[in-house]
Amino acid sequence: ALAAGPGEVTAKLADLLVEPRHVRLSIVDARTGPKPVRRVDQAVEAGAAPDWFRRLVTPALRETHLSIVNGGVEHGVVVLTTDPGDEIAEVWRDGSVIFRTLAGCLVATLAVLVLVIRQALVPLDRINAALAALKDGRLSTRIRDLRGPDFDPIVEGFNTLSAGLEASEAARAALARKVISLGDAERRSIAMELHDEFGPCLFGLRVKAGGIVRLAEARGDAVLARDAQTISAIVDQIQTANTQLLITLRPMPIGQLSLVEAITDMLDGIRSTHTGLLWRIDLPEALPPTDEILDLTVYRFLQEGVTNALRHGMPRRIAVAVRLAEAGERPAGIEMSVEDDGAGLPGRLVEGRGLTGMRDRIQAVGGTLSLGPRPGRGTRLSAFLPLVPAGAGLLETQS
């Protein structure tokens, strides 16, 4: 047991000693118990570090006992216990500062890298956009104002390719337009020959057959009169077939009436034979003067569309629309459509010769044709024709 002694020794020692950092110092008087000891540097609190970090790095605690002896008498004990709390708090604080600094530097570095990479990819985005435009058929697309040793070969190659494709497409369009022009001219020539040659001959046969009928009736020859009447009926059939063939080869209103008047005349003829349908006709008062190829294309498109609707759709309503489209994303042109509320398209669509030929003709003059279902029920056939057909300039140059 500790020997009892005067308490002044431990009290004075408590006033002299100062508890350092990282160590817990306590004085235990043999008679009065623990004495308070002053501490220094209380700025860093041991609780500043989270518990999980303290548990991770806290070492095993060590404790040392030193006896207080004066004049051979033991007055108490000084207990020294290791206390890493302050040091752990400092490590956590310094580590947090370093981590935040590194994180900030990393974020700043990543931001700079993103900006640099994005700026470096801008030329690639322009090249990709140009390729997409070329894929969509805009063959006049060129890459401009993009310079650099890495991009010059790519830009030059792209511009050369697009220029070559544009020239090839113009030549193809000019050739297709030439073929259509020659075909129209040949049909016009055949129609004129049928009209000029067959017309007088058929008229002569009809007159001759009528004379034979009158002569046979005067003589009382019923058999001869009947045969002559049969010949006259056959002549009428040939005349009707010849008229239909002339209309197919060369619509008579084209070249004699304006395009709107020719369309109106054609639709009036169809409506007169299909009086049970509800028709909606939307035509402009006039269209700008166009060449014969374009007039025939518009006329035949509407004729083919209405005929197909009547033949295959069994509709109750048919809507025909023609309007002049101003220049915008595409050149100025004529938009037209034929809609019906009939049976609609079959599950597996096989285009007939009429629609296929119309698509080829429209594409040859630089237009587009689309066939699809009408909202709700029925079919919608639409087309766009530029007022200046593709290849027109090249065709005139070659001519």
C-alpha positions in Angstrom: 0.0 0.0 0.0 1.2 3.5 -0.6 2.4 5.4 2.4 0.4 8.4 3.5 2.1 11.7 3.3 1.4 15.4 3.1 -0.8 16.4 0.1 1.3 19.4 -0.7 3.8 17.3 -2.6 1.3 16.0 -5.1 -0.5 19.3 -5.3 2.7 21.2 -6.1 3.6 18.5 -8.6 0.2 18.9 -10.3 0.9 22.6 -10.7 4.3 22.1 -12.2 3.4 19.3 -14.7 1.6 20.0 -18.0 0.0 17.2 -19.9 1.6 17.0 -23.3 -0.1 16.0 -26.5 -0.4 12.3 -27.4 -0.2 11.3 -23.7 -2.7 11.3 -20.9 -1.1 12.3 -17.6 -2.8 11.8 -14.3 -1.5 12.2 -10.7 -3.1 10.0 -8.1 -2.5 11.2 -4.5 -2.2 8.3 -2.1 -4.5 10.1 0.3 -6.8 12.4 -1.7 -7.0 10.6 -5.1 -6.6 12.1 -8.6 -5.3 15.6 -9.1 -6.1 17.7 -12.2 -3.2 18.4 -14.6 -3.1 21.2 -17.2 -3.1 20.4 -20.9 -1.7 22.4 -23.9 -2.8 22.8 -27.5 -6.5 22.0 -27.3 -7.1 23.2 -30.9 -7.3 19.7 -32.4 -10.1 17.6 -31.0 -9.7 13.8 -30.9 -13.3 13.4 -32.1 -12.6 15.3 -35.4 -11.8 12.0 -37.1 -14.7 9.5 -37.8 -15.0 6.5 -35.6 -14.2 4.1 -38.5 -10.9 5.8 -39.2 -9.9 5.9 -35.5 -10.7 2.2 -35.2 -8.6 1.6 -38.3 -5.4 3.4 -37.3 -5.5 3.4 -33.4 -2.5 1.4 -32.0 -2.6 -0.6 -28.8 -2.5 1.7 -25.8 0.4 1.6 -23.4 0.4 2.7 -19.8 3.3 3.6 -17.5 3.2 4.2 -13.7 5.8 6.4 -12.0 6.0 6.6 -8.2 6.1 10.0 -6.4 8.7 9.7 -3.7 9.9 12.5 -1.3 12.2 11.8 1.6 11.8 8.1 1.2 8.1 8.4 1.4 5.8 7.5 -1.6 3.1 10.2 -1.9 1.4 8.9 -5.0 1.7 7.8 -8.5 2.0 9.5 -11.9 0.2 7.5 -14.6 1.2 8.0 -18.3 -1.1 6.6 -20.9 -0.6 6.9 -24.7 -3.4 9.0 -26.4 -3.1 9.0 -30.2 -6.4 10.8 -30.6 -4.9 14.2 -31.4 -2.4 12.7 -33.9 -5.2 10.7 -35.6 -7.3 13.9 -35.9 -4.3 15.7 -37.4 -3.8 12.8 -39.9 -7.4 12.8 -40.8 -7.5 16.6 -41.2 -4.3 16.7 -43.3 -5.4 13.7 -45.4 -8.8 15.3 -46.0 -7.2 18.4 -47.2 -4.9 16.4 -49.5 -7.8 14.3 -50.8 -9.9 17.3 -51.5 -7.0 19.0 -53.3 -6.3 15.9 -55.4 -10.0 15.5 -56.1 -10.3 19.1 -57.2 -7.2 18.8 -59.4 -8.6 15.6 -60.9 -12.0 17.2 -61.6 -10.3 20.2 -63.2 -8.0 17.9 -65.2 -11.0 15.9 -66.5 -12.9 19.1 -67.3 -10.0 20.4 -69.3 -9.6 17.0 -71.1 -13.3 16.9 -71.9 -13.1 20.4 -73.4 -9.9 19.6 -75.4 -11.3 16.3 -76.7 -14.7 17.9 -77.6 -12.9 20.7 -79.4 -10.8 18.2 -81.2 -13.9 16.2 -82.2 -15.7 19.2 -83.8 -14.0 18.7 -87.2 -15.1 15.0 -87.0 -18.6 16.1 -86.3 -18.6 18.3 -89.3 -17.3 15.4 -91.5 -19.9 13.1 -90.0 -22.7 15.6 -90.8 -21.4 16.0 -94.3 -21.4 12.2 -94.8 -25.0 12.0 -93.5 -26.0 14.7 -95.9 -24.4 12.7 -98.7 -26.2 9.6 -97.6 -29.5 11.4 -97.7 -28.9 12.3 -101.4 -27.7 15.9 -101.0 -24.9 15.5 -103.4 -24.1 19.2 -103.5 -22.7 19.0 -100.0 -19.1 20.2 -99.6 -16.9 20.6 -96.5 -15.5 24.1 -96.3 -13.4 26.1 -93.8 -11.8 23.0 -92.3 -8.1 23.1 -92.4 -5.3 21.2 -90.9 -2.6 18.7 -91.9 -4.7 15.8 -90.5 -7.9 16.8 -92.2 -6.8 18.2 -95.5 -6.6 14.8 -97.3 -10.0 13.8 -95.8 -11.7 17.1 -96.9 -10.2 16.9 -100.3 -11.3 13.3 -100.8 -14.8 14.0 -99.6 -15.3 17.1 -101.8 -13.9 15.2 -104.8 -16.2 12.2 -104.1 -19.3 14.4 -103.7 -18.5 16.4 -106.8 -18.1 13.2 -108.8 -21.4 11.7 -107.4 -23.2 15.0 -108.2 -21.9 15.0 -111.8 -22.8 11.3 -112.2 -26.2 11.8 -110.9 -26.8 14.8 -113.2 -25.6 12.8 -116.2 -27.9 9.9 -115.2 -30.9 12.3 -114.7 -30.2 13.9 -118.0 -30.1 10.5 -119.8 -33.3 9.4 -118.1 -34.9 12.7 -119.0 -33.7 12.3 -122.6 -35.2 8.7 -122.7 -38.5 10.0 -121.5 -38.5 12.9 -123.9 -37.8 10.5 -126.8 -40.5 8.2 -125.6 -43.0 11.0 -125.4 -42.0 12.2 -128.9 -42.4 8.7 -130.3 -45.8 8.3 -128.7 -46.8 11.7 -130.1 -45.7 10.7 -133.6 -47.6 7.4 -133.4 -50.7 9.1 -132.2 -50.5 11.6 -135.0 -50.1 8.8 -137.6 -53.0 6.9 -136.1 -55.2 10.0 -136.2 -54.1 11.1 -139.6 -54.1 7.7 -141.3 -56.7 5.6 -139.5 -59.2 8.5 -139.2 -59.9 9.1 -142.9 -59.8 5.3 -143.6 -62.3 4.6 -140.9 -64.5 7.5 -142.1 -64.4 6.1 -145.6 -65.3 2.6 -144.5 -68.3 4.0 -142.5 -69.5 6.0 -145.5 -69.1 3.1 -147.8 -70.9 0.7 -145.4 -73.7 3.2 -145.1 -74.0 3.4 -148.9 -74.1 -0.4 -149.2 -76.9 -0.6 -146.5 -79.0 2.0 -148.4 -78.4 0.2 -151.7 -79.2 -3.3 -150.3 -82.4 -1.9 -148.7 -83.4 -0.4 -152.0 -82.9 -3.8 -153.7 -84.6 -5.7 -150.9 -81.4 -7.7 -150.1 -81.7 -8.1 -146.4 -78.6 -10.3 -146.1 -76.4 -7.7 -147.8 -77.9 -4.9 -145.6 -77.2 -6.9 -142.5 -73.6 -7.6 -143.5 -73.0 -3.9 -144.3 -74.5 -2.9 -140.9 -72.1 -5.4 -139.2 -69.2 -3.9 -141.1 -70.3 -0.4 -139.9 -70.5 -1.7 -136.3 -67.0 -3.1 -136.5 -65.8 0.2 -137.9 -67.4 2.0 -134.9 -65.6 -0.5 -132.5 -62.3 0.2 -134.3 -62.9 3.9 -134.0 -63.6 3.7 -130.3 -60.5 1.6 -129.7 -58.4 4.0 -131.8 -59.7 7.0 -129.8 -58.8 5.3 -126.5 -55.4 4.4 -127.9 -54.8 8.0 -129.0 -55.7 9.2 -125.4 -53.3 6.7 -123.9 -50.5 7.6 -126.3 -51.0 11.3 -126.1 -53.7 13.1 -123.9 -55.4 15.4 -126.3 -55.7 18.4 -123.8 -51.9 18.5 -123.2 -50.5 21.3 -125.4 -54.0 22.7 -126.2 -55.1 23.7 -122.7 -53.3 24.9 -119.6 -52.1 22.2 -117.2 -54.8 23.0 -114.7 -57.5 23.0 -117.4 -56.2 19.7 -118.7 -56.3 18.1 -115.3 -59.8 19.5 -114.7 -61.0 18.1 -118.0 -59.6 14.6 -117.2 -61.1 14.5 -113.8 -64.5 15.7 -115.1 -64.5 12.8 -117.5 -63.8 10.3 -114.8 -66.3 11.8 -112.4 -69.0 11.6 -115.0 -68.7 7.8 -115.1 -68.5 7.4 -111.3 -71.3 9.6 -110.0 -71.8 7.6 -106.8 -68.5 8.8 -105.2 -67.8 11.9 -103.1 -65.1 13.8 -104.8 -62.9 16.6 -103.3 -60.7 18.4 -105.9 -58.2 20.9 -104.7 -56.4 22.6 -107.7 -54.7 25.9 -107.9 -56.1 28.6 -110.2 -52.9 28.4 -112.3 -49.4 26.8 -112.4 -46.3 28.4 -113.7 -45.5 27.5 -117.3 -43.6 24.2 -117.5 -42.2 22.0 -120.3 -44.2 19.2 -121.8 -42.4 16.5 -119.9 -43.5 17.9 -116.6 -47.0 18.6 -117.8 -47.4 15.0 -118.9 -45.9 13.7 -115.7 -48.4 15.6 -113.5 -51.3 14.6 -115.8 -50.4 10.9 -115.9 -49.6 10.7 -112.1 -53.1 12.0 -111.3 -54.7 9.8 -114.0 -52.8 6.7 -112.7 -53.6 7.5 -109.0 -57.3 8.0 -109.6 -57.6 4.9 -111.8 -55.8 2.7 -109.3 -58.1 4.0 -106.5 -61.2 3.2 -108.5 -59.9 -0.2 -109.7 -58.5 -1.6 -106.5 -59.7 0.4 -103.5 -63.5 0.4 -103.9 -63.7 3.8 -102.2 -66.6 6.0 -101.3 -64.5 9.2 -101.3 -61.5 10.3 -103.4 -59.5 13.5 -102.8 -57.2 15.0 -105.4 -54.9 17.8 -104.5 -52.3 19.8 -106.5 -50.4 22.8 -105.0 -47.3 24.8 -105.8 -44.6 24.4 -103.2 -42.2 27.3 -102.6 -38.4 26.8 -102.3 -37.2 25.8 -98.9 -35.3 22.7 -97.8 -36.0 21.5 -101.3 -36.4 23.4 -104.6 -39.7 25.0 -105.7 -42.0 22.4 -107.2 -45.4 20.8 -107.5 -46.9 18.7 -104.8 -49.7 16.4 -105.6 -51.6 13.6 -104.0 -54.5 11.2 -104.5 -56.3 9.8 -101.4 -59.1 7.4 -101.0 -61.0 5.7 -98.1 -61.0 2.3 -99.8 -59.7 -1.1 -98.8 -56.1 0.2 -98.4 -52.9 -1.5 -99.3 -52.5 -5.3 -99.2 -50.2 -6.9 -96.6 -47.6 -7.7 -99.3 -47.6 -4.9 -101.9 -46.4 -5.7 -105.4 -46.3 -2.6 -107.6 -47.9 -3.0 -111.0 -46.4 -1.8 -114.3 -48.3 1.4 -114.2 -47.1 2.5 -110.8 -43.6 1.3 -111.4 -43.5 3.2 -114.7 -44.8 6.3 -113.0 -42.2 6.0 -110.2 -39.4 5.7 -112.9 -40.8 8.7 -114.8 -41.0 10.9 -111.7 -37.5 10.0 -110.5 -36.2 10.7 -114.0 -37.3 14.4 -113.7 -35.8 14.6 -110.1 -39.0 14.0 -108.2 -40.1 11.6 -105.5 -43.1 9.3 -105.2 -44.5 7.7 -102.0 -47.3 5.2 -101.5 -48.7 4.4 -98.1 -51.7 4.0 -95.9 -54.0 7.0 -95.3 -54.7 7.9 -91.7 -57.7 6.1 -90.6 -58.5 4.0 -93.7 -57.5 3.9 -97.3 -54.5 4.8 -99.4 -52.5 7.9 -100.1 -50.4 8.3 -103.2 -48.2 11.5 -103.3 -45.4 12.9 -105.4 -43.2 16.0 -105.6 -41.8 17.3 -108.9 -39.3 20.1 -109.0 -40.1 22.9 -111.4 -36.6 22.7 -112.8 -36.2 18.9 -113.5 -33.0 17.2 -112.6 -30.5 17.1 -115.5 -32.4 19.8 -117.5 -29.4 22.1 -117.8 -27.0 19.3 -118.7 -29.5 18.0 -121.2 -29.7 21.4 -122.9 -25.9 21.7 -122.9 -25.5 18.3 -124.5 -28.2 19.0 -127.1 
